[in-house]
Amino acid sequence: MKTSLLVLTIISASFLMGCGFFMTKDKIHSKTARQKYNEAQKYKMHGSVDYQKSINLLDEADQIEPNNPIILSDRGRTKLNSKIDVDGAFNDMEKAVSLYESDFSREIAYNNLALSYMEICDIKSACVNWKKAGDLGNQYI
């Protein structure tokens, strides 16, 4: 029961973070980059047919606002979900973690990274990232 609750909590927090539900210092500043990001979200909703379009838009957003952790995290998740560029996915997500300004955002990013490693059955890397998330606040992780 506790394990199920933990997984549900992590997934819920990850979803809310991805939706921009939490107000943190981390945001997309450029209006044009934000528009590209929002358009990419629409393509992702269509699933595998439009993953490449979503990645292309996130590439454009990254060119406009380089090293934005929100853009990099989302591009990484999209690459992983699509299986288009798994190595690039982890490069994007790992870089994003280091760029988040708030500890809360970094904690969520480490949780998401750990879940992503679990998707490819890399339990050791998942545990390393959950430990980093725990060090930032939630010791139950």
N, C-alpha and C positions, 0 to 999 in steps of 0.2 A: 504494500500500500504506500509506504513512504517513498519507494523508488518511483512509483507511478506519479505521485504528487510532484516529486522533484523534476521528472521529465516534463510533465505538464507545465510546471512553473518556468522551466528553461525555454520550452517551446513558445509559451505565451509571451515571455519577455523578449525573446528573439523576434517574434512576429511584430510585437508592438514597437520595438526598436526599428525594425525594417520599415514600418509604416510611418516613422517619424512622430510617433505618439508622445514620446518623452521630449520635454524641452531641455536641451543641453546646449552647451556652447558650440557643439558641432553642427554645422549646417552647410548647405550649398549657398554660397554668397552671390554668384553671378546669376542673373535672371535667365540668360540664354542657356547656361549649363543646367539650371533647374528645369527649364522647359525640355531639354534633351532627356534629362533624367526621368521626368514625368512621362514623356512619350515612350521611353524604353519600358516603363512599368506597364503601359497599355499593351505593348507587344508581348511582354512576358505572360500576360494573362491568357494569351492565345496558345500558349504551350510551345511544344517543340517546333511547330511550323515557323514561328517568328523569333526563336531564340537568337539567331544570327542578326536580325534587324535590331533587337534589343542590345546586343553586344556592340554593334556598330554605333548606335546612339550613345551608349555609355562611353565608348572610345572618344566620340566627339565631345561629350561633356568633360571627359578627363583632359582633353586638349585645351579646352576653354579654361578649366579650373583644375590644373594639375595637382596631384597629391591630395585630393579631397577624400577623406576616409569613407564618407558615405557612398560616393561614386565607386571607389575601388572595392568596397565590401560588396556592393550590389553587383558589380561586374564579375567579381569572383564567384558569387553564388550562382549567377546566371551561367557562367562558363562551366561550373561544376554540374548544375542541373541538366545542362544541355549535353554534357560530355564532349563539348567541342574542344576545350583546352583545359584539361584537369590540372596540369602543372601550372599553367598560367593562373588558374583559379586560386590555387593556394598562394602563389606569389602575390596576387592582388590582396587577398584577405590578410596575409601576414603583414604586408606593408601597411594596410589600413589600420591594423591594431596599433602600430607604433605611432600613427598620425592623429589618433583621437586625442582631443584635449582633456576631456573629463575622465576621471577614473571609472565612473559609472558606464560611460560609453565603451571604454576599454574592456571592462568586465563583461559586458554583453558581447562584445566582439570576440573575446576569448572563448566564451560559451559557444557562440556560433561556429567559431573555428574548430572547437572540439567536436561539435556535432557533425561538422563537415568531414573531419578525419574519421569519425565513426562510420560515415557513409561509405568510405573506401576501406573499411576494416583496419585502419591504422590505430589500434587501441592505445599504443604507447604515446603517440603524438596527441591523441585526444586527452589522455590523462595529464600530460604535461600542460596542455592549455587549460584544462579545468583547474589544475593547481594554480596557475597564474591568475585565473579568474577569482579563485578563492582567496588568494593573497591580496586581492584588491577590495575584499569586503565580505563576500558571502562564504563564510567558513564551512557551511554545510556542503559546498561543492568539493 
